[in-house]
Every structure is written in C-alpha cells, then in structure tokens.
Amino acid sequence: MTIWAFNKVDDADERQLIYQSVKSGKSRFGWSQKDEHNLKLKDNWTDWHSRQLFLLQVKPGDWIIHINTPTYGRCIAAQVLTEYDFDDGLQCSWGGADFRHYFNVDVETIVEFDRRDQNVLPSVNLNPRQRYHRIYAVDDFFKSIENLKTNAVELNDGESKEEFHLKEKNR
C-alpha cells in the first residue's frame, strides 16, 4: 500500500472543485486539459505525459492526500477504490476543463484535518515541495489517522508535538 500526497491546486476556486470532487468520490489530478493527455493512450506518450505517469502506479487500497485542500493547511485524504481513469474533468475558471485524471475513492474513508495538527506524527511529510510525493511512513500515517479520529494527543504545557511523539516512540 502506498500513500500519495498531491499538492494544492493554485487557484482557490479550482481547489474547492477538487475538494468537492473528493467528497463525492473522485480524487483528481490536473495537467490533463486535452483528450490526448489520457495516460491510457500509451502510443501517445510525450514529455508532457512523463510528468503524470506516476498516476499509473496508484492502485486500489492506496491512499491519496490532497494537501492544502480546501484551504492552506488543511488536508483531505481517502482510500483509493479504482485504478487510474480519465473523464471530462472539471470546468475551470480559465474557461476550459482540467483535472481529468482521476481515481474513485471510498467516501467512507475520507478524513479531513489540519496538516500541523498535534495528532499527526512528524514523520508524515505533509510539506509539499512538488506536485506530488509519497508518504513513506505508512504506519505513522495510519497512527495519525487513528489519533485524529479520537483526538488522542494531549500536549503538556510547553511540550511540542515533536517532543510528544518522540517520547511515545521510545516507550
């Protein structure tokens, strides 16, 4: 199982569209304005496609986290139900369609949270540097989700979340 982290969409209106799409059961990724951007058209791959080919590695059972969605600092995560697909996408503020790459997600697994919440273990990298990255601390991701659901972490006065989680790991 792989945990994928998608960085925020720059436009706030489009970020809201992505957020609503996830809540409706589809996690979407951009860079897909034209029909020929469909990664299922293998004889059509170009340099443009090479930037999105990682999407073909996303499998059912994986998780996708949309970082800074719907707003800065917030995240929405869900478990993937299907492999990569391509559709008509979302109508964007610039007048065309984008975000045509998508995965069906299980709406029952959706978790929304602040990426700096004290319940999120520091090893879960939610600081995007590129359009996407992987979360390699899979067990810590699930522990964070469990913590968030129960609000398990209570910091003592002056204690940082990093200090708290370090103590917990060493128990």
Backbone torsions as a table, in degrees:
resi	resn	phi	psi	omega
1	MET	NA	138.8	-178.4
2	THR	-121.7	143.5	175.5
3	ILE	-107.9	118.8	-179.1
4	TRP	-105.1	137.4	177.1
5	ALA	-118.0	120.0	177.6
6	PHE	-100.9	132.8	179.0
7	ASN	-73.2	163.6	-178.6
8	LYS	-63.6	155.1	170.9
9	VAL	-83.8	138.2	-175.1
10	ASP	-63.2	-43.1	-176.3
11	ASP	-79.4	128.4	-176.4
12	ALA	-63.3	-37.9	178.9
13	ASP	-65.7	-42.2	179.1
14	GLU	-68.8	-33.7	176.3
15	ARG	-61.1	-39.9	176.7
16	GLN	-65.1	-37.8	177.5
17	LEU	-63.2	-42.4	178.2
18	ILE	-62.8	-45.7	179.5
19	TYR	-57.1	-49.3	-179.7
20	GLN	-65.3	-35.0	178.0
21	SER	-63.9	-44.3	177.7
22	VAL	-60.8	-46.1	-179.6
23	LYS	-61.6	-25.1	177.9
24	SER	-91.4	-3.0	174.8
25	GLY	109.8	9.6	177.4
26	LYS	-131.1	118.6	171.6
27	SER	-87.6	129.7	-174.3
28	ARG	-120.7	155.4	177.5
29	PHE	-136.2	140.8	-175.6
30	GLY	-81.6	-152.3	-176.6
31	TRP	59.5	46.5	-173.1
32	SER	-151.2	47.5	-175.4
33	GLN	-74.2	-27.6	-173.3
34	LYS	-109.0	153.3	177.6
35	ASP	-55.5	-36.8	-177.6
36	GLU	-72.9	-4.4	175.4
37	HIS	-80.7	-4.1	177.9
38	ASN	-63.3	118.9	-177.4
39	LEU	-71.6	-9.2	175.9
40	LYS	-76.3	-14.3	178.2
41	LEU	-89.3	76.1	-170.8
42	LYS	-61.6	-31.9	-180.0
43	ASP	-74.6	-0.2	-173.5
44	ASN	-110.6	5.0	-174.0
45	TRP	-66.8	135.3	179.5
46	THR	-131.4	-174.0	174.3
47	ASP	-57.4	-36.4	177.8
48	TRP	-57.9	-45.3	-178.9
49	HIS	-66.8	-33.3	-175.4
50	SER	-59.9	-25.4	179.5
51	ARG	-76.2	-15.5	-178.0
52	GLN	-116.0	-2.6	-175.1
53	LEU	-59.7	-23.8	176.8
54	PHE	-56.7	-26.6	-179.0
55	LEU	-60.1	-26.9	178.3
56	LEU	-71.9	-12.4	177.8
57	GLN	-86.9	-15.1	-179.9
58	VAL	-71.3	128.6	-174.5
59	LYS	-124.2	157.5	173.3
60	PRO	-55.3	137.4	-176.7
61	GLY	99.2	-22.9	174.3
62	ASP	-68.1	170.0	174.9
63	TRP	-121.2	147.2	173.7
64	ILE	-122.3	130.9	174.6
65	ILE	-113.0	125.2	172.5
66	HIS	-95.1	109.1	-176.8
67	ILE	-83.9	143.3	-178.6
68	ASN	58.6	37.7	178.9
69	THR	-135.9	123.0	15.5
70	PRO	-86.1	-16.1	-179.8
71	THR	-135.0	168.8	-179.9
72	TYR	-56.0	131.2	178.0
73	GLY	90.8	-18.6	-179.7
74	ARG	-93.9	154.2	177.4
75	CYS	-135.4	151.8	170.1
76	ILE	-131.3	130.0	-176.9
77	ALA	-128.9	150.0	177.6
78	ALA	-157.1	157.9	178.8
79	GLN	-87.2	138.7	-176.9
80	VAL	-77.6	135.6	177.4
81	LEU	-102.2	-30.5	-173.3
82	THR	-131.6	163.1	173.3
83	GLU	-75.0	176.0	-178.8
84	TYR	-50.3	141.6	171.3
85	ASP	-147.8	174.5	-172.5
86	PHE	-142.4	132.1	179.0
87	ASP	-139.7	-158.3	-177.7
88	ASP	-75.5	-10.7	174.6
89	GLY	73.7	-156.2	-176.7
90	LEU	-117.2	141.9	175.2
91	GLN	-75.0	122.0	-174.7
92	CYS	-99.6	163.8	-177.3
93	SER	-63.9	-22.6	179.9
94	TRP	-82.2	0.3	171.8
95	GLY	104.5	-13.2	179.1
96	GLY	-114.6	-174.9	178.4
97	ALA	-101.5	145.9	175.5
98	ASP	-151.0	-176.1	-179.9
99	PHE	60.2	43.8	-178.0
100	ARG	-85.9	-19.8	172.8
101	HIS	-73.1	132.9	179.4
102	TYR	-154.2	164.9	173.8
103	PHE	-135.1	136.8	170.4
104	ASN	-73.2	137.8	179.1
105	VAL	-123.9	155.8	179.2
106	ASP	-81.2	110.0	-177.2
107	VAL	-65.5	-20.5	177.9
108	GLU	-71.0	-17.7	-178.8
109	THR	-97.9	-3.3	-175.2
110	ILE	-59.4	132.4	176.0
111	VAL	-129.9	130.1	175.8
112	GLU	-114.6	138.1	-176.3
113	PHE	-162.7	165.9	173.2
114	ASP	-85.2	128.6	-175.3
115	ARG	-66.2	-16.3	178.2
116	ARG	-103.5	12.6	179.6
117	ASP	-58.2	142.9	-178.9
118	GLN	-63.1	-19.8	179.1
119	ASN	-78.2	-14.2	-179.9
120	VAL	-88.1	120.7	-179.8
121	LEU	-63.4	140.4	-178.0
122	PRO	-60.1	-23.7	-179.5
123	SER	-73.1	-11.4	177.4
124	VAL	-87.2	101.2	-173.1
125	ASN	-75.3	102.4	177.4
126	LEU	-113.5	31.0	176.7
127	ASN	-109.8	90.5	-173.5
128	PRO	-66.6	137.5	175.4
129	ARG	-117.5	-16.7	-179.4
130	GLN	-138.8	-173.1	-179.8
131	ARG	-64.0	-29.5	178.7
132	TYR	-155.5	161.4	169.1
133	HIS	-158.5	173.7	178.3
134	ARG	-104.8	147.7	172.3
135	ILE	-96.9	111.9	-177.0
136	TYR	-86.1	-18.7	179.7
137	ALA	-87.2	69.7	-174.0
138	VAL	-61.6	-48.8	179.7
139	ASP	-60.7	-39.2	178.8
140	ASP	-68.8	-32.1	175.2
141	PHE	-61.7	-47.7	-179.0
142	PHE	-68.1	-35.0	174.7
143	LYS	-63.4	-40.1	177.8
144	SER	-62.8	-43.3	178.8
145	ILE	-61.6	-44.5	177.1
146	GLU	-60.0	-46.2	178.2
147	ASN	-58.6	-44.6	-178.1
148	LEU	-62.9	-40.8	-177.8
149	LYS	-64.5	-31.2	-176.8
150	THR	-109.9	-0.8	-175.0
151	ASN	50.1	53.4	-169.8
152	ALA	-72.7	-26.3	-172.5
153	VAL	-92.0	124.0	174.1
154	GLU	-122.9	113.5	-178.9
155	LEU	-81.5	142.4	172.0
156	ASN	-77.7	162.7	178.3
157	ASP	-53.7	127.4	176.9
158	GLY	79.4	-1.6	-178.0
159	GLU	-88.9	133.1	176.8
160	SER	-87.5	160.4	178.4
161	LYS	-65.1	-33.4	178.2
162	GLU	-62.8	-43.9	178.5
163	GLU	-63.5	-44.7	179.8
164	PHE	-57.9	-50.4	-175.4
165	HIS	-70.1	-31.1	175.6
166	LEU	-64.7	-42.6	177.8
167	LYS	-63.9	-41.8	180.0
168	GLU	-62.7	-40.3	179.8
169	LYS	-66.7	-29.0	-176.0
170	ASN	-93.4	5.5	178.1
171	ARG	-79.6	NA	NA
